[in-house]
């Protein structure tokens, strides 16, 4: 293991010091884990994608939602979903 900007370790050492390696990666250091003297994986911080999800795909332009989609349903249709409370 090194105190410079890059940390190279083997799997056994990584198992023993995983918490420290995670912290180093969060601090911006390059953490590389090797096997048999060759680099195998790099430990990097997870960065969540905060962009809004783009919808569309093959349905883009093929579906329209009416302006009154969220309006209240007519009483006879609503009662079919929740039952007719006045009948009890």
N, C-alpha and C positions, 0 to 999 in steps of 0.2 A: 504494500500500500504506500501511496505517496502523499505528501502534503502540498504538492503543486496543484495546478488546475486540472490535472488528469489523475484518476485513481484506477489502477489496474490490479485486479485480484483474481484468485482462482475460486472455484465453486466452494471448496471447503472453508476457506477464509470468509467468503461471502455469507455462508450459512451462519457462521459464528458471529458475524458483525453486521447483519442485515440492517438493523435499526440505524447504526452509524452511517452505513452506506446510503440509506434512504435520505438521511439528513443532509449528507454531502451533496447528493443529487439535487435536493431542494434548494441548496445554497448556490447551485449553478455549476458545480464541479462535474466533470465528465467521469462517470463511473462505468468501467468496462469489466465484465466478468469473463474469464477465459477458462478453457479446458484443454489440458495437454499442451499448455503454452501458447494456445492460439485464441484470439478474441472470439467470443461466441455471442454475447448479448451486451447491450448497453442499458443501464438503468437511468431512466429519465423521468422527470415529474409529469404527472397527468395534467393536461390542460383541457378543461371543459370547453366545448364549442358553444358559445353563447349566442351565435347567430340564430335568428328565427328559421325554423325549418321551412324549406321551399317545397310547396306541394305542387303536384302536377303530374309529371310523367306521361303515360299513355292516355290519361283521362283529361289532360289539359285542353280546355276549350270545348270538351264534350259534355260537361255537366254545368247546369246553371242552378243557382239557389234563388228561389223567389224572394222578393223583398219582404213578404209577410210570413216567412218561414218560422220566425220565433213568436208570432202572434198567438193569442189564445185560440184553442180549438173550438169549433162549434159545440154547444152543450151535448148534443146527441153523440158526437164522436168521443168527447171527453168522458162521458159516462160509460162508454164501452170499455175504456181503459181502466177506470177507477171504480166502476160499479155505480149503480144508481142508489145513492144514499137516501133519497126520499122514499124509496120503496120499502125500507125497513121499519 
